[in-house]
Amino acid sequence: MAIDAVSSAGNANRPVQQPTESRVATDAKKAVDQAAQQEKIVAQQQTEQAQRDQQVQQEQQSQPPKPVVNTQGQVTGQLLNEVA
């Protein structure tokens, strides 16, 4: 009688297949792409913040000077630029 070399017990301990180089390269490319996308988002947010800051500064500079008022509410004739 011949003994079959392949049995169900032989299939139980299959070695874990290591990731291939193409899988590692794909994962590395994904990581690089995500980092580049994150940098792009941060740069865009910084640009938007700079634009908002510049707009606020321009609005403050474009305000007309406000008259100085004494405690009775009378205008004294002096003008000041109010800076918040």
C-alpha positions in Angstrom: 0.0 0.0 0.0 1.3 3.4 -0.9 1.1 6.3 1.6 -0.2 9.5 0.2 2.3 12.3 1.0 -0.3 15.0 1.0 -2.6 14.9 3.9 -5.0 17.4 5.6 -2.5 17.8 8.5 0.2 18.9 6.0 -2.0 21.9 4.9 -2.5 23.2 8.5 0.9 24.8 8.8 1.3 26.9 5.6 4.0 29.5 5.9 2.9 33.1 6.0 3.7 34.7 2.7 5.8 37.8 3.1 4.7 40.9 1.2 6.3 41.1 -2.2 8.5 44.0 -3.2 5.7 45.4 -5.4 3.4 45.5 -2.4 6.0 47.3 -0.3 6.6 49.7 -3.2 2.8 50.3 -3.5 2.5 51.0 0.2 5.5 53.4 0.1 4.0 55.2 -2.8 0.7 55.5 -1.0 2.5 57.0 2.0 4.4 59.5 -0.1 1.1 60.5 -1.9 -0.7 61.0 1.4 2.2 63.1 2.8 2.2 65.2 -0.4 -1.5 65.7 -0.2 -1.3 66.7 3.5 1.4 69.2 2.7 -0.7 70.6 -0.1 -3.7 71.0 2.3 -1.5 72.7 4.9 -0.1 75.1 2.4 -3.6 75.9 1.1 -4.8 76.6 4.7 -1.9 78.8 5.3 -2.6 80.8 2.1 -6.2 81.2 3.1 -5.3 82.4 6.6 -2.8 84.9 5.2 -5.5 86.2 2.8 -8.0 86.6 5.7 -5.3 88.4 7.8 -4.5 90.7 4.9 -8.2 91.4 4.4 -8.8 92.2 8.0 -5.7 94.5 8.0 -7.0 96.3 4.9 -10.4 96.8 6.5 -8.8 98.3 9.6 -6.7 100.7 7.5 -9.6 101.7 5.3 -11.8 102.8 8.2 -12.3 106.6 8.4 -10.9 108.3 11.4 -13.3 108.5 14.3 -13.9 111.8 16.1 -12.9 112.1 19.7 -15.9 112.6 22.0 -15.7 113.9 25.6 -17.6 112.6 28.5 -20.7 114.7 27.6 -20.7 113.3 24.1 -19.5 116.4 22.5 -17.0 116.2 19.6 -13.8 117.9 20.5 -12.5 118.3 16.9 -9.6 115.9 17.2 -9.5 112.8 15.0 -8.0 109.5 16.0 -7.6 106.2 14.1 -9.0 103.5 16.2 -6.8 100.3 16.2 -8.4 97.3 17.8 
